Amino acid sequence: MWLGIDLGTSGVKTVLIDDAGVVVAQHTAPLTVGRPQPGWSEQSPADWWNAVRQSVLSLPQDLRAQTKGIGLSGQMHGAVLLGADDQPLRAAILWNDGRSAAEANALDAMAQRHTGNLAMPGFTAPKLMWLAQHEPDVFAAIRKVCLPKDYVRLCLTGQVVSDMSDASGTLWLDVAARRWSDEMLQASGMTTDQMPALVEGSAVSGQLLASVADELGLPVVPVAGGAGDQAAGAVGCGVIAPGDALLSLGTSGVIFAPTLQYAPSPEQGVHMFCHALPEKWHAMSVMLSAATCLDWAARLTGFNDVPTALAAAEQAAGATHTPIFLPYLAGERTPHNDANARGILFGFDSDTGPAAIMRAVLEGVAFGLRDGVNALALDLAELSVTGGGARSAYWARIICDALQVPLVIRDGAEVGPAIGAARLAHIAVSGATAQDICTKPPVLEHYQPGEEPAGRLAVFRGLYHSLKPHFEQLS
C-alpha cells in the first residue's frame, strides 16, 4: 500500500493505493477556516495535524499496516511560522488571505525578475513582510518558515523539508534553478537558514518517526517530498507531459499545463512553477474562488447543501433570466492580480429566485476559468478535471461551453491530489519511473463544447473593468 495525505483548505483527504494504482481506501476529515477580519484567512496547524490523525486512523487498520511509503500534498502558499522549539508561533496565514497587498506590490518588480512570477498577496513572502511590519515580535521569533503540508511532514518525520513545486509558490524560490533565491529572501527580510531543506517531489524526504508510526498504526516507512496540491493533482491524473492539461475545481479554480522548459509569462498573471517531478515545470492560471462560490451561494439562497442547490439550478435552467455573477469573493489572481476585486450579482429582477442565482454562480466561475485559459494562451486539446467540482455533470457542461475545450472526468478525480501524493511515494521508494506510475486513470465521463455564451461572457468582462476603480473603496 502507498499512503497519500492531502491537506486541503476544507479538509484532509487520505487514500491508500495498491501497486497497480487502484484506490483501496479513502477518508476525509473536515477543516474550517478562520476569518478574523475581512479579507483575512487563517487556520491552526494543530487542527491540521488532528485532522490528519483522524483521517489516517479511519482507514482500515489491516491495509494501513501494509503501507510502504507516504506522500504529501497540500494547499500552497500558507505561512507556518516555527519558533525555536519547532512549535507554531501563531495561526497559519493561508493562500487566500489578502492582507499583504501593499507588500506584494512593493516586491513585484523583483519577483518577476528573480522568480518569473508576479508578487501576489496570497504568496508567502509578502505575508512575512506584513508580519515584520504588524507583528514584529512574532517575526523576530521565527526560526523556520514552512508550508502547510510541510508542517504535516514535520509532525510525521521531525524534519523541516519542502519540495520544488510547493516552494515555487513562496516567491523565495529561483524557479529556473530550483534553489532558494538569496535576492528574494533578502528583499523580504529572511535568510536561507530560515528555509526548509529542498527535495524533488519524487525523492525521499525523511522517515516516519517510530512514535508516530505506532500512534497511526503504520510501519516506519519513508516519506516522499510530495507536492503542492495542484502538481500532486496533475500527477494523480497523469498530467506530466507537454500537451496534457488539468482543470482543478476545488476551493480555488486552476488550469495547469506541464512544460519541459522554464517559460514565464507574469504579465498575464500566469504562474510558472516547478512540477513535482525533476526537470519539469508547469504554467498555471489561478482563480481564488471556485467551489467556494458554490458554498456561499447555497448558504445565501437557503439550500440545505450544494448538491441540492445544483439540482435546483439544473431543473430551473431556462425558466427565468439568469443574472451575471463576478466570482471574486476573495479578490482574484489570473488574469487581474486584484486583491480588492469583489463579488457582484448583476441583472436580477423581482422574478429572480434561488435557482437562477445558483446558475449565475456556476456560470460566473466558468467565465473566470475562461479568463484563465485565455491568459495561458495554449492550444488545449482537452482538460482532465479533478477536485470536488468534478462530481457535477451539470456544472461540467456549463464550464465546457464557457471554455470551448473538451473535458474528461477520470476515475479518482475527487481525490486526485491525494492519489498523486501516493504515486510520488511509490516512485520515491520503489525506484519506478514516473512514466510507469503516473498513467492516466480511466475516463468516466467526456464532455464536448456546445454553443459558446459569447454575449454573456462579454458582459461579464465588461462588468469587471467598469467596476474595478470602485473595488478599493469597498475593501
N, C-alpha and C positions, 0 to 999 in steps of 0.2 A: 504494500500500500504506500501511496505517496500523499502526504497531507498538505493541502493548500489552505492558507488563512488569509482572508481578505478583510481588512479593516476599512469599511466604508463609512460614510457620514451618518447614515441612518441605521447601520447595523454591522455586525461582524458575521461574515459567511465563512463556513469551513466546509471543505469537501475532502473525501478520500477517493482517489482513483487507483485503479489497478495498473499492472504493467502494460495493458493494452490501451490505457487511457480512458477506460469506462468509469463513470462516476458510480460508486457503490454506496455512498452515504453522503448526506449533507445536512447542515443545520444553520439557522440564522438566529443570532441573539440581537435584539434591538438596542439602539442607542438614541439619545435625544441630544439636541443642540441647544446651548445656552446663548441668549442674545441680550447681554447686559445693557446695551444701548443700540439705537437704530444703526444698521449697517455693520454691527459687530457680530462675530460668530465664534464661539468657543466650546471646547469640550474638555473634560477632565481625563488625563491619561490613565488615572486609576479606573475610571469607568471602562476604558478600552480593554484593559487587562482583565477586569472582571468579566466582560462580555466574551473575550477570547476563551477564558477558562470555562465559562458556561457552554459556549458553542462546541468546544472540543470534547468536553465531558458528555455532551449529548449525543456524540457519535457512538456507534456500537463498540463496546469495550474489546470484543474479540478482534474486530478489524483494526482498532487503534493499536493493538499490541503487535500488529504486523507492519507498522509503519517503518519505512526505510530512509525517509528523508522528509524535510519540511521546507516549504517555500512560502514566502510572504508577499502580499500585495497590500496596497493601501491608498487612501486619499492622499493627494500630494500637497506640498507647499506648507503644511501646518508647522508652526514653530513650537517645538517641545524644548523647554529651557531647563537644563540639568545643572544642579549645584554640585558642590564638592563631593557629596555623598551619592551622586547619580540619582537623586530624587528631584522630581519636577518642582520648580520654583513658583509656578503659577499655572493656571489653566492654559491649555494649548490654544493659540490663535490660529483659526482654520483658513483654508484656501478661499472661502467665500466671504472673508472679512475685508471690509473696505476702508478701515480707519487710516491706512498708511498711504492714501492717495498723494499727498504732498511729498512724502519721502520718495515714492515711486517716480514722480515727475523729476525730482532732483537727481535721481540715479539713472534716468532713462538713456541719455546720450552715451554714457559709459557702458551701460548694459548692452546696448546694441553693438557697440564696438567690440566688447570682450566676450559676449555670450551669444550674439546673434538673435537676441530676443528683446522685445520691448520690456521695460520695467513696469509691471502692473502691481497694484496694491495687494493682490492675492498671493504674490510670490513671497518667499521667506525673507530675503534680505531687507526689503522695505519695512517689514514688521519689526526687525531688530533695530532699525534706525528710529522707528516710532518709540520703541521701548527705551532706547537711550535717552530720548527727549522727555518722555512722560512717566517712565518708571525707572529712574536711574539706579535705584538701589537694587532692583531685580537685575538690571543689565550688568551691573558691576559684579554680581554674584555668579554669573554664568560661567560654568566650566566647560560644558559642551552644549551644542545645539543638535538636535536630531529631528527627523521627520516622523510622522505618526507610526507608520509600520515599523520603523527602526526603534521606536520605544518598545514595541512588542518584542522585537529581536533582543533588546537589552534585557527584558524580563525573561526571555527564553534562554539566552546564552551568557548574559553578563557582559556582552561586547557592544560597543558603540560603533556600528558599521552601517554604511548605506551602499546602494547600488547606483550605477551610472544614470539609469532612466529617472529615478526619483530625485537624485541630486541635481539633474538638469533643471528642475523647477525651482531651485533655490535662488537663482541668479548669482550664485557663487562658483558655479562650475564653468570652466572653459570647455564648452560642449564639443568643439572641434578636437581638442587634445585629450578629452576625457580625464581631466585632473582639476583640482581646485585652482581658482584664479586668484593670485596674490593681489592683483589690482582691484578686483571686485570686493574681496574681503577687506582690504584696507579702506576702500571707499565707504563701507558700511560699519567700520569700527570693529571688525572681527579679525581673528587670526586663524592660521591653519591649525594650530593646536586645539582650537575650539570646534573643529570639524570632525565628523566621523571618518574612520578609515573607509576607503572605497574599494569595491569589488564589482566585477561584472555580475549581472543578474543570474547567470547560469553557472556561477562559481560558488564554492563553499565559503560561508562567512563565519562559521563557528560551530560548536557542538552544543546540543541541548544539555543544560545543567541537570545533574543527576537528581537533585531535589525537585526540579520542575517536572522531569520525566516521571518520577514517582507520583507526584500530585495529579498529573494528567493521564496516567495510565499509558504512557508511551515508552518505547525503548530510548536509550541515549543514542541519538542519531544526528547526522549533520543538518545544518540549517543553511539553505541556499541564500544568495544575495537577494533574489526576488526582484520586484519591480514596482514602480508606481502603478496605480490601478489601470490606467489606460494601456500602458505597454503590456501589463500582465493579461488584460483582456484580449489584446491582439495575439499574444502567444497562445491563449486558450482557444482562439478561433482560427489559428493557423495563419494569421496575417503577419508574415515576417519578411516578405519579399516585395520588391517594387512591382506595382501593378495590383497588389492586394490593397484593400481598404476596409476600415471598420467604422461603424456608427455606434457609439455608446450612448444609451438612453438611461442614465441614472439620475442622480440629483442634478448633475450637470449634463450637458449635451456636447458630444465630442465627435469630430471627424478625424480619423487617424490614418495616415498613409506612410508606409515604410519607404526608406531610401538607402542606397549604399553610399551616398555622399552627404557631407555636411553642406547644406544649401539653404542658408537662412533667408527669410522674407519678412522681416519685422514690420515693414511699412504697412502691411495688411493685417497686422495683429496676429499673424500666424506664428505658432511656437515651433522651434526647431530643437528637438531634444534627442538624446541618445536613446536607442532602443534597448530592450532588455538583453540583447544578445551582442557579442563582440563585433566590432567593425560594422555596425548598423546604426542608422539614425531614423528619425521619423518627423514628418511635418504634421501639425495638429492645429485644428481650429477648435475653439472652446467657447461655448455659451454657458454662463454661470447658472442659469435656472432652466431646467428641462422638466424632469418629473416633479421637481419642487413645485412648479406651477400647477400641476395637476392636484397635488395635495392641497395647495392653497385654495384652488377653485372648488374642490369638493367640500372643504370646510365652509367656504363663503356661501355656497349655494344650498347648504343643508343636507347634502347627500351623506349617507352613512359611511361610504368609503369610495375610493377611486374606481374600483370595478363597477359599482352601481352607477356612478356618475358617467362612466364611459358608455354603459349600456343605454342610459337615458339619452345621451348625446347622439348615439347612433340611431336610435329609434326615431328621434325627432329631426334627423337631418333633412333639410329642405323644407320643413314645415313652417319655419319662421326665418326672418332675416338674421344672419349671423354677424355680430359686431366684429371689429378688428381689435386684436389684443397684442400689446407690446410686452414681451415676456421678461422684462428687465427688473425682476424683483430684488436683485442684489447687485445692480449695476451690470455691466457687460464687458467681456473681453473682445473676442473676434466678431466683427472687424472694428468695433468702435473704441475699445480701450477707454471706457467711460464709467468710472466708479459712481458717478452721480445719476446715471440713467435710472429711470423708474418705470414700473409697470403702468400701462394705460389700457382701459377698456373704452373703445371709441365706437360711436354709432349705434348705441342701443336705444330702444324706444319703449313705449308702455306695454308692448306685447312681448318684449324680450324676457324669456324665462331662464331658469337654471340650466336646462339642457342646451340652449343656444349659447349661453355664457361658457359652458364647458367645451362646446365645439369650437368657439372662438379661441379658447386657451390652447386646445390641441393644435389648431391651425397656426396660432401665433408662434408656438415653439417650433413648428415645422418651418415657418418662414425664417426664424432666427438661424436654424440649421442651414437653410438655403444660402443665407449670407456667408456662413462659414465655408460652404462648398465653393462659392464664388471666390472667396479670399484665397483658398488653396490653389485655384487655377489649374486643376488637374483634370485629365480626362478619365473619369471613373467608370469602369465597366459595370461594377456592382458594389454594394456595401453590405458586409456582414453585420447584422445587428446584435448587440449584446446589452446586458443590463435589464433591470426590471421592466422597462418600457417595451421590451421585446415580447411581452405577453399579450399585447393588444393588437389584434389583426386590424381593427378599425383605425387605430392611430397609425399603424404601419402604412395603410393605404393613403391616408392624408399626407404623411411625410413623403411617400414615394411620389405622389403627384407634385408636391411642392419642390422636391429636389430634382425631379426628372431623371432619376437614377434608379435602376432596379435594386431591390432589397432582398436579402436572403436571411431567414431565421434558421440558425443551426442548432443542433442538439446541444443542450447545456448552456444556451445563450444567457440565461438569467444569472448564472454563476460563473461567467467567463473569466473574470479576474482570478477567482479562487482556483479554477482549473489551470489557468496559466501559471499561477504560483506553484501548484503541484507539479506541473510539467517542468518548470525550471529546477525544482528539486530533483526530479528524475534525471535530467541532464547532468546536473552538478555531481550527483552521487554515482551514477552508473557509467558516466563517460559516453553515453549515447549522443548522437548528433542532433542538432535542432531539427534537421530535415526529417530524421526518423521519428522524433517525438511530436513535433509541432505540426501535425497534419490537420487538415480542415475537417471538422466534425460533419456528420451527415446533414443535409439540408432538410428541414421540416416544412418550411413554407417559402414560397417565392412570389414576389410582387413585381409587376411591371407598371411603369408610369401610365396614368391616364392623362386627361386634359390638364394642362398647366394653368393654375389660377393666377395668370399674369396680372390681371387688373387689380385683384386684391393684394397681391404682392407689392405692386407699385404704391398703393395706398399705405400699406404697412411701412415701407421705406420712407415715404414722404412724411408720415407722421413723426418718425424719429427725428428726422432732420429739421422739421418745423419746430419741434418741442425741445430740442437739445439745449438751446440757450436758456430755457427756463428750469431745467432739471436741478441745476446747482442751488437755486433758491429753495428747493424742497428738501435738500439734504441737511 
